Amino acid sequence: MRGFTTVELLIVLVVAALLAALAVPRLTDRTALQERGARDQLRAMIGHAQRIAQTQQREVCVLTTPVQARAVYANAGACLPAAPLRDPASGGAYTLDMPPGTVLGGATLLRFNSRGQPVPALNRTLSVGTLSITVYRETGLAL
């Protein structure tokens, strides 16, 4: 029976070390995954705000800062941070905190009229880190 030579074993170890050196940083860097998760949660918040505006026949806003988004009711055209929408999951105020290192940019106010259309009727873009969401003026859909 023939076994492995020392050279063959060393080559296998070098290849395994190279693969580990390339894979470990990819597995430990969760920034891209956190950005995608935050973008998807924000898209869900915007969609929920639009549906609430339609079903309750009242204006609803999504207010954003670089570190947080909040869904609130509007009264007489003004968005009221003191009147938050209820989070469908927890029942508390509907807020979304950005993960550490992820910045929320773009439009700081999205307002939906009682028909679920954005006011003013413009396409609006938000960025979540390196990813983006566009809210379309015709439908109010966030994609």
C-alpha positions in Angstrom: 0.0 0.0 0.0 1.2 3.4 -0.9 0.5 6.4 1.5 0.8 10.1 1.0 4.1 11.8 0.8 5.1 14.7 2.9 5.0 17.0 -0.1 1.4 16.0 -0.9 0.3 16.5 2.7 1.9 20.0 2.7 0.2 21.0 -0.5 -3.2 19.9 0.9 -2.5 21.9 4.1 -1.5 25.0 2.1 -4.6 24.8 -0.1 -6.8 24.4 3.0 -5.1 27.4 4.7 -5.7 29.5 1.6 -9.4 28.5 1.5 -9.8 29.3 5.2 -8.1 32.7 4.8 -10.6 33.6 2.1 -13.7 32.2 3.7 -13.3 33.3 7.3 -13.5 37.1 6.7 -16.5 36.5 4.5 -18.3 34.5 7.2 -17.5 37.0 10.0 -18.4 40.2 8.1 -22.1 40.6 8.6 -22.5 44.2 7.4 -24.0 43.3 4.0 -26.4 40.8 5.7 -27.5 43.5 8.3 -27.9 46.1 5.5 -30.2 43.8 3.5 -32.2 42.9 6.6 -32.6 46.6 7.6 -33.6 47.5 4.0 -36.2 44.7 4.0 -37.6 45.8 7.3 -37.8 49.4 6.2 -39.6 48.4 3.0 -42.1 46.5 5.1 -42.6 49.5 7.3 -43.2 51.8 4.3 -45.7 49.2 2.9 -47.5 48.9 6.2 -47.8 52.7 6.5 -49.2 52.9 3.0 -51.8 50.2 3.7 -52.8 51.9 7.0 -53.3 55.2 5.2 -55.6 53.4 2.7 -57.6 51.3 5.1 -58.0 54.0 7.8 -58.5 56.8 5.3 -56.0 59.1 7.0 -52.6 60.5 6.3 -49.6 58.5 7.6 -45.9 59.4 7.6 -42.6 57.6 7.8 -40.0 59.8 9.5 -36.3 58.9 9.1 -33.0 60.0 10.7 -29.6 58.5 10.0 -30.1 55.9 12.7 -33.9 55.3 12.9 -37.2 55.2 11.1 -40.6 55.8 12.6 -44.1 55.4 11.3 -46.6 58.0 12.6 -50.0 59.4 11.9 -50.4 62.9 10.4 -52.9 65.5 11.5 -53.8 68.5 9.3 -50.8 67.8 7.1 -48.3 67.7 9.9 -46.6 64.4 10.9 -46.9 63.9 14.6 -44.1 61.9 16.3 -46.3 61.7 19.4 -48.9 59.7 17.4 -47.0 56.5 16.3 -48.5 53.7 14.3 -48.6 50.4 16.2 -46.0 47.8 15.3 -48.0 44.8 13.9 -45.6 42.4 15.7 -45.1 44.0 19.1 -48.1 46.3 19.5 -45.8 49.2 20.6 -44.6 52.2 18.6 -43.5 51.2 15.1 -39.8 52.1 15.0 -36.8 50.6 13.2 -33.3 51.1 14.5 -30.5 50.8 12.0 -27.8 48.2 12.8 -24.4 49.6 14.0 -22.4 51.0 11.1 -25.5 51.3 8.8 -26.7 54.8 7.9 -30.2 55.6 6.7 -30.1 58.4 4.1 -32.2 60.0 1.4 -35.8 61.3 2.1 -36.3 62.2 5.7 -40.1 62.3 5.4 -42.5 60.1 3.4 -46.1 61.0 3.7 -49.0 59.0 2.3 -52.5 60.5 1.7 -55.7 58.7 2.5 -55.5 56.9 -0.9 -52.0 55.5 -0.1 -50.3 57.8 -2.6 -47.1 59.7 -1.7 -47.4 63.4 -1.0 -46.0 65.2 -2.9 -46.4 63.0 -5.9 -42.7 62.3 -6.5 -40.5 59.3 -6.7 -38.6 59.2 -3.4 -35.4 57.2 -2.7 -34.0 56.1 0.6 -30.6 54.5 1.2 -29.9 51.9 3.8 -26.1 51.7 3.8 -25.1 50.9 0.3 -28.6 49.6 -0.7 -31.6 51.7 -1.8 -35.4 51.7 -1.8 -37.5 53.7 -4.2 -41.1 54.7 -3.3 -42.9 55.3 -6.6 -45.2 58.3 -7.0 -47.9 56.5 -9.0 -48.5 53.6 -6.6 -46.7 54.3 -3.4 -45.0 50.9 -3.6 -41.6 50.6 -2.1 -39.2 48.5 -4.2 
